[in-house]
């Protein structure tokens, strides 16, 4: 009898290949998300707490880049690295376009590197994450370097 796969379990590094691509679910960012995020992080910057402050820079209520990044990482946790992610080692981010309340974000992920380690059946996996909005416009891109577990014995 074969082993029953655990629903929601992430990928072990041996199940990944350079060039492999994934797409996350979508997530609409709400006013409540913004208020909760800026409150818990202390990011009480005027641009996030005063809707009259923007001085015409953008229309709508801006979403902190950290919130957009955190939501995408949450989607990745739920589908790609749940139970297999051992450490987030590096992140290099570039914010490309503003995200505002009511935008729906999602990401395309491409595995760009896999380097097995010499110990404990694990590997360093690098991926490029392109975050898009509901109009398919790139709003953020980042490279994440993670330590992932290997085959379960």
TAZI-V35239 format. One record per pair of residues at least 6 apart in sequence whose ideal C-beta (glycine too) atoms are under 7 Angstrom apart, sorted by sequence separation. I is the first residue (numbers start at 0). J is the second residue. D is the distance in Angstrom with one decimal. If there is no record, write none. Layout:
I/J/D
I/J/D
This chain:
37/43/5.9
46/52/5.7
98/104/6.4
116/122/6.1
131/137/5.8
132/138/5.2
45/52/4.9
46/53/6.7
115/122/4.4
116/123/6.6
131/138/6.5
114/122/6.0
129/137/5.7
130/138/5.3
113/122/5.5
114/123/4.6
130/139/4.0
37/47/4.9
50/60/6.1
130/140/6.9
37/48/6.8
113/124/5.4
129/140/5.1
112/124/7.0
128/140/6.9
112/125/3.7
127/140/7.0
128/141/5.2
33/47/6.8
47/61/6.6
110/124/6.5
111/125/5.0
46/61/5.9
111/126/6.0
127/142/5.5
128/143/6.1
47/63/6.2
110/126/5.2
111/127/5.3
109/126/6.3
125/142/6.4
126/143/5.5
108/126/5.3
109/127/4.9
125/144/5.0
108/128/5.2
42/63/5.7
123/144/6.2
124/145/5.3
106/128/5.1
107/129/4.8
106/129/6.3
123/146/5.9
124/147/5.0
68/92/6.4
106/130/4.8
40/65/6.9
106/131/7.0
121/146/5.7
122/147/5.8
37/63/6.6
104/130/5.7
105/131/5.9
121/147/6.4
33/60/6.4
36/63/6.2
104/131/6.9
121/148/5.7
122/149/6.7
104/132/5.8
121/149/5.6
33/62/6.0
79/108/7.0
103/132/6.6
120/149/3.5
30/60/6.7
36/66/4.4
64/94/4.8
102/132/4.9
103/133/4.2
120/150/6.4
67/98/5.1
102/133/6.3
74/106/6.9
33/66/6.7
71/104/6.6
75/108/6.9
28/62/5.3
32/66/6.5
70/104/6.5
98/132/6.6
104/138/6.7
71/106/4.9
88/123/6.8
61/97/5.8
62/98/4.2
85/121/6.2
62/99/6.2
67/104/5.9
28/66/7.0
61/99/5.9
62/100/6.5
60/99/5.8
57/97/4.9
59/99/3.5
60/100/4.1
62/102/7.0
96/136/5.8
98/138/5.3
59/100/6.2
96/137/6.9
28/70/6.8
57/99/6.8
95/137/5.2
96/138/4.5
95/138/5.7
26/70/5.2
95/139/6.1
94/139/5.2
95/140/6.5
93/139/6.9
92/139/6.5
93/140/5.3
23/71/6.7
26/74/6.4
93/141/6.9
92/141/4.1
24/74/5.7
91/141/6.1
23/74/4.0
90/141/5.8
91/142/4.7
23/75/6.4
90/143/5.4
23/78/6.6
89/144/4.0
87/143/6.7
88/144/4.5
71/128/6.5
88/145/6.3
21/79/6.4
87/145/5.6
88/146/6.1
71/130/5.4
86/145/6.7
86/146/4.2
84/145/5.8
85/146/4.3
85/147/6.4
67/130/6.4
84/147/6.1
85/148/5.7
83/147/5.2
80/145/6.6
83/148/4.6
33/100/6.0
80/147/6.6
10/79/6.0
7/77/6.9
9/79/5.3
28/98/6.6
30/100/5.2
9/80/4.2
29/100/6.6
67/138/6.9
68/139/6.7
9/81/4.3
11/83/5.3
28/100/6.2
67/139/5.9
8/81/6.0
9/82/5.6
10/83/6.2
7/81/5.5
8/82/5.1
9/83/3.9
27/101/6.9
28/102/5.7
9/84/6.3
64/139/6.8
27/103/4.4
28/104/6.5
26/103/6.7
25/103/5.0
26/104/5.8
26/105/7.0
25/105/4.3
24/105/6.7
23/105/5.1
22/105/6.8
23/106/4.7
22/107/5.5
20/107/6.5
21/108/4.4
20/108/6.7
20/109/5.0
18/109/7.0
19/110/4.6
18/110/6.7
17/110/5.6
16/110/6.5
17/111/6.5
15/110/5.1
17/112/6.4
17/113/6.0
15/113/6.1
12/113/6.1
12/121/6.9
15/124/6.2
12/122/3.8
12/124/5.7
12/147/4.4
11/147/6.6
13/149/5.9
11/148/5.7
12/149/5.6
13/150/5.7
11/149/5.4
11/150/5.8
